Amino acid sequence: MEKYQEKYEEWVNNPVFDEETKKELLEMKDNEIEKKDSFYKDLEFGTAGLRGIVGAGTNRMNKYTVGKASQGLAEYIVSKGGQDKGVAIAYDSRHKSTEFSELAALILNANGVKTYIFESLRPTPELSFAVRKLGCISGIVVTASHNPPKYNGYKVYWEDGAQITEPIDAEIIAKVNGITDFSKIKTILKEEAIAKGLYNVISPDFDELYLTELKKNTLNPEDIKKAAESLKIVYTPLHGTGGRLVKKLFNELGYKNVHIVKEQEMPDGNFPTVSYPNPEDPKAFEYALNLAKEVDADIVLANDPDADRIGLHIKDSKTGKYILFNGNMIGLTIAEYLISQKKEKGILPKNPALIKTIVSSNMTDRICEYYGVELFLALTGFKNIAARIRQFEQNNSHNCIMGFEESYGCLIGTHARDKDGIIAVMLLCEIAAYYKNRGMTLWDAIQKMYEKYGYYREGQIPVVLEGAAGAEKIQEMMRTMRNNPPENIGKYKVLKIMDCNAGIEKDLLTGTETKLDLPKSNVLRYTLENDCWCAVRPSGTEPKIKFYMGVRGDSLENAEKDLMDLTEAMKAYTK
């Protein structure tokens, strides 16, 4: 009997599992594919914690897998003596988010760990802020971020407000994996937990503390005031958590011409207007762009359901068309504005630093060189950017101006340790106001950046491979590329190969190897001629492998052509 079948039968026959779960299990009895995918492995912590399809099984998000994760976390917190510091908990609009967050709180309470739970849904960045502000040892946010509606997730944070990293993640996982009997998961009645002072609700007033911190990062309030009437803004929370706070922020900053996409304003776990609630996906902007054309908007913004990511379209004043900014363009636009304005105002901190992930644009390097800001690299996953900030603070070495990754996420300021789509909305609107007052759009602004630094363009090829067979195929692709390193990719000679799993970068021209200042990870990155590059990595949160490309051209047209050529060359490795 195969292992997944054994696990399936254990769940069917074990009295610890409730009737609702067993009913779902019996419905998949004759569906071997579904059964195997539900039980072939246990959900694992990746770059963003626990994430999976909602349903019955060891490889699904349900009250038992969430319960197991919560019990393991509770035991780890108790072992560190952190139960009185407590755990902050937030959740988004997805199916079962409310139930999973409540369950997690009560399991923690049953183990003697205090919890502070938001009274209704809140964005992920506010959870990160809450962990720091309340002095908690840990935090949980129940969300699957930008994934399709059938998913939910469970992200764990540590006391600095960042997602867990080594060695803490491995130690928590060991505790979770040590729970083999679901009947050992402790719980407590909510009334009892409240009476003991273990279950605490975070007041709605807490929002104002968070928004006050965001507003401290405003650099040109006079430009906001000047463009308050003329700047036309369209915003959508994509049925998620961002809407209420963003509206409040717009109001407090004084913007007068704000249009919220009504069809997507209310939280809804079905995401009825989008198949994929991800601001990376142009289709997610359909309703927002229709409204933008109707009101002649200057800037169109979207947050994903937990509001840690930001999407952006800008109106081109010359053509009247709306242009999609990718994650790199968003990060670069904010970086140039932040650094240049701080420098101009004489408020650039001592030993300034910017952090980007290894698959983000090389234009970042040129911006940092120009303004004398030191650039640091981090692995994909914002927790790795947060780990860099932690290093800076521990060593008292650098002041981080900003961290960003190409996957539509950035952090400005020090209020949190995760990407913050709310502050990104705030800054992008300020930047749009700044340039509008000077007769320019953000599209005009990035054109000037291209003229200044070079025409950089980036792209990626995501390959989705679901289930057990998909996971094996992904590993096979990585083995092939690692064991047969290319000398050329397309028309470009490979100059260096960075193998983050081996922890080295090899210079192919000199044969020398350099030790990487990065944690080990299954990632390969190739430095190519002419400041071009490509990389490949399996996703830590989704059943996919991603191929990344970046080029530098002497015009936008040439850069686009070079990117197309390099993309075609990389497609050979996706088979």
Secondary structure, DSSP 4 states (H G I P E B T S, - for coil): --HHHHHHHHHHH-TTS-HHHHHHHHHTTT-HHHHHHHHSS----BTTBEEEEBSSSTTSBSHHHHHHHHHHHHHHHHHTT-TTT-EEEEE-SSTTHHHHHHHHHHHHHHTT--EEEESS---HHHHHHHHHHHT-SEEEEE--TTS-TTEEEEEEEETTSSBP-TTHHHHHHHHHHT---GGG-----HHHHHHTT-EEEEPTTHHHHHHHHHHTT-S-HHHHHHTTTT--EEEE-TTSSSHHHHHHHHHHHT---EEE-GGGTS--TT-TT-SS--TTSGGGGHHHHHHHHHHT-SEEEEE-TTS--EEEEEE-TTT--EEEE-HHHHHHHHHHHHHHHHHHTT-PPSSEEEEEETTS-THHHHHHHHHT-EEEEE-SSHHHHHHHHHHHHHHT--EEEEEEETTTEEEESSS-SS--HHHHHHHHHHHHHHHHTTT--HHHHHHHHHHHH-EEEEEEEEEE--HHHHHHHHHHHHHHHHHS--SEETTEEEEEEEETTTTEEEETTT--EEE-SS---S-EEEEEGGG-EEEEEE-SSSSEEEEEEEEEESSHHHHHHHHHHHHHHHHGGG-
